[in-house]
Amino acid sequence: MKNSRLQAQWLTALLILSGLAAVLWAVASYTATPIPPVVLLVSRWAAVSAFCGYAWTRRSLTTWVFAGMMIGAMIGHDWPHAAAHLQILSTIFLRLIKTIVAPLIFATLVVGIAGHSNLKQVGRMGIKALLYFELITTLALFIGLAAINLSQAGAGIAPPANAAAATPATQPQSPADIILHAFPENIAKSVAEAQVLQVVVFSIIFAIALALISEPKRRPMLAFCESLSEVMFKFTNIVMLFAPVGVAGAIAYTVGTMGFGVMMNLLKLVTTLYATLAVFLVCVLLPVTLVAKLPVKRFIRAVAEPVSIAFATASSEAALPRAMESMEEFGVPRQIVSFVLPTGYTFNLDGSTLYLSMAAIFVAQAAGVHLSFGQQLVMMLTLMLTSKGVAGVPRAMLVILSGTVDSFHLPMWPVLLVFGVDQIMDMARTATNVLGNCLATAVVARWEGELGKEPAADTVFDAVAQ
């Protein structure tokens, strides 16, 4: 109760001070009334301090990141020469992120494939589910690709002074080069050079081999990979504690060297994502619902709560228990729910794959690097494979994006810009992930002719009714 009261007080102070700062800025900009620059500076920093007070009482990484973003923007605007030296903070953060990529991808893919060796038993249903997953996520990727190429949200950002020197020139590749580039000749070399697609190919073949050996010999390695994935999830959480500082340094450096114009590009990116997700829902998921002859209104009522939880928490895992209960109450048999929904969290990340395609091309546009259609296709394939298995990891998409960008020799500074508004985008893409997986369970149940044939347990009805 006391903490809630403090939050309300800080929020009230923020609104008052932000309004005062806005009024002073408008008067100074659009009237002849002279206002000393020090008054404007103090009013801005008072508002930022109020937000920092709110973020401290909120105790949320999201609000801390926004606080870091605001502090960085103000430092970049008010003291650009000092901001030029803060890039080291974002560099430290990005280096830590890079160390996560290879072990996280290896562990999650091996567990996702070898750990689901029961796909052999589920047979026809498993094949249908995987075909559906890959079809929908491929559509999501290409819709995102088309949207970012149309909006050009990253175009026009003036890069930092050292960006051109830091970005190696991209060489045109032949089809043979593109194919060969996907296959590792030395996995240690692939990890050291951040060749994400090669790590993925090795991990997939390794997982298939692991799934084919006997249970006594498979279990120790699978247990190791499960443990490694859990460790890397915790490692990611620890690194993310440094995120507000890294974001503050990145935004300070960016605003100090490029000005506030870059913020308009980020707003354009967020707007493009939300508009594109709406198009995806209307043009892909709604037709799928109609083709499968699902009762649209009843389905919307069933998924409303888990999707709302996913949007509010930006966590697929937080919505999973209620999503399973809701879909069973909708009429999907428990054996289908328990297989399709968790598997979809690995293979059917509609919102995340759409976001990744947009964010990766945004980075290229911001860096002024032109990618041919063939290069964009290879990037989409890389993103489709590397995004599998990490839906429940906070900020996992940043890790995947960083690894993919690095493997295509693109600069990392635009990734920090994207991360500054990642939470706003994460809410929408996570909600889309949950909605897409709920729809997948209903579609597979309809496909199997099992929808509505098995009544839900009384405990499920009780849980949904609460």
Rosetta blueprint (number, residue, H / E / L):
1 M L
2 K H
3 N H
4 S H
5 R H
6 L H
7 Q H
8 A H
9 Q H
10 W H
11 L H
12 T H
13 A H
14 L H
15 L H
16 I H
17 L H
18 S H
19 G H
20 L H
21 A H
22 A H
23 V H
24 L H
25 W H
26 A H
27 V H
28 A H
29 S H
30 Y H
31 T L
32 A L
33 T L
34 P L
35 I L
36 P L
37 P H
38 V H
39 V H
40 L H
41 L H
42 V H
43 S H
44 R H
45 W H
46 A H
47 A H
48 V H
49 S H
50 A H
51 F H
52 C H
53 G H
54 Y H
55 A H
56 W H
57 T H
58 R H
59 R L
60 S L
61 L H
62 T H
63 T H
64 W H
65 V H
66 F H
67 A H
68 G H
69 M H
70 M H
71 I H
72 G H
73 A H
74 M H
75 I H
76 G H
77 H H
78 D H
79 W L
80 P H
81 H H
82 A H
83 A H
84 A L
85 H L
86 L L
87 Q H
88 I H
89 L H
90 S H
91 T H
92 I H
93 F H
94 L H
95 R H
96 L H
97 I H
98 K H
99 T H
100 I H
101 V H
102 A H
103 P H
104 L H
105 I H
106 F H
107 A H
108 T H
109 L H
110 V H
111 V H
112 G H
113 I H
114 A H
115 G L
116 H L
117 S L
118 N L
119 L H
120 K H
121 Q H
122 V H
123 G L
124 R H
125 M H
126 G H
127 I H
128 K H
129 A H
130 L H
131 L H
132 Y H
133 F H
134 E H
135 L H
136 I H
137 T H
138 T H
139 L H
140 A H
141 L H
142 F H
143 I H
144 G H
145 L H
146 A H
147 A H
148 I H
149 N H
150 L H
151 S H
152 Q L
153 A L
154 G L
155 A L
156 G L
157 I L
158 A L
159 P L
160 P L
161 A L
162 N L
163 A H
164 A H
165 A H
166 A H
167 T L
168 P L
169 A L
170 T L
171 Q L
172 P L
173 Q L
174 S L
175 P H
176 A H
177 D H
178 I H
179 I H
180 L H
181 H H
182 A L
183 F L
184 P L
185 E L
186 N L
187 I H
188 A H
189 K H
190 S H
191 V H
192 A H
193 E L
194 A L
195 Q L
196 V H
197 L H
198 Q H
199 V H
200 V H
201 V H
202 F H
203 S H
204 I H
205 I H
206 F H
207 A H
208 I H
209 A H
210 L H
211 A H
212 L H
213 I L
214 S L
215 E H
216 P H
217 K H
218 R H
219 R H
220 P H
221 M H
222 L H
223 A H
224 F H
225 C H
226 E H
227 S H
228 L H
229 S H
230 E H
231 V H
232 M H
233 F H
234 K H
235 F H
236 T H
237 N H
238 I H
239 V H
240 M H
241 L L
242 F L
243 A H
244 P H
245 V H
246 G H
247 V H
248 A H
249 G H
250 A H
251 I H
252 A H
253 Y H
254 T H
255 V H
256 G H
257 T H
258 M H
259 G L
260 F L
261 G H
262 V H
263 M H
264 M H
265 N H
266 L H
267 L H
268 K H
269 L H
270 V H
271 T H
272 T H
273 L H
274 Y H
275 A H
276 T H
277 L H
278 A H
279 V H
280 F H
281 L H
282 V H
283 C H
284 V H
285 L H
286 L H
287 P H
288 V H
289 T H
290 L H
291 V H
292 A L
293 K L
294 L L
295 P L
296 V H
297 K H
298 R H
299 F H
300 I H
301 R H
302 A H
303 V H
304 A H
305 E H
306 P H
307 V H
308 S H
309 I H
310 A H
311 F H
312 A H
313 T H
314 A L
315 S L
316 S H
317 E H
318 A H
319 A H
320 L H
321 P H
322 R H
323 A H
324 M H
325 E H
326 S H
327 M H
328 E H
329 E H
330 F H
331 G L
332 V L
333 P L
334 R H
335 Q H
336 I H
337 V H
338 S H
339 F H
340 V H
341 L H
342 P H
343 T H
344 G H
345 Y H
346 T H
347 F H
348 N L
349 L L
350 D H
351 G H
352 S H
353 T H
354 L H
355 Y H
356 L H
357 S H
358 M H
359 A H
360 A H
361 I H
362 F H
363 V H
364 A H
365 Q H
366 A H
367 A H
368 G L
369 V L
370 H L
371 L L
372 S L
373 F H
374 G H
375 Q H
376 Q H
377 L H
378 V H
379 M H
380 M H
381 L H
382 T H
383 L H
384 M H
385 L H
386 T H
387 S L
388 K L
389 G L
390 V L
391 A L
392 G L
393 V L
394 P L
395 R L
396 A H
397 M H
398 L H
399 V H
400 I H
401 L H
402 S H
403 G H
404 T H
405 V H
406 D H
407 S H
408 F L
409 H L
410 L L
411 P L
412 M L
413 W H
414 P H
415 V H
416 L H
417 L H
418 V H
419 F H
420 G H
421 V L
422 D H
423 Q H
424 I H
425 M H
426 D H
427 M H
428 A H
429 R H
430 T H
431 A H
432 T H
433 N H
434 V H
435 L H
436 G H
437 N H
438 C H
439 L H
440 A H
441 T H
442 A H
443 V H
444 V H
445 A H
446 R H
447 W H
448 E L
449 G L
450 E L
451 L L
452 G L
453 K L
454 E L
455 P L
456 A L
457 A L
458 D H
459 T H
460 V H
461 F H
462 D H
463 A H
464 V H
465 A H
466 Q L
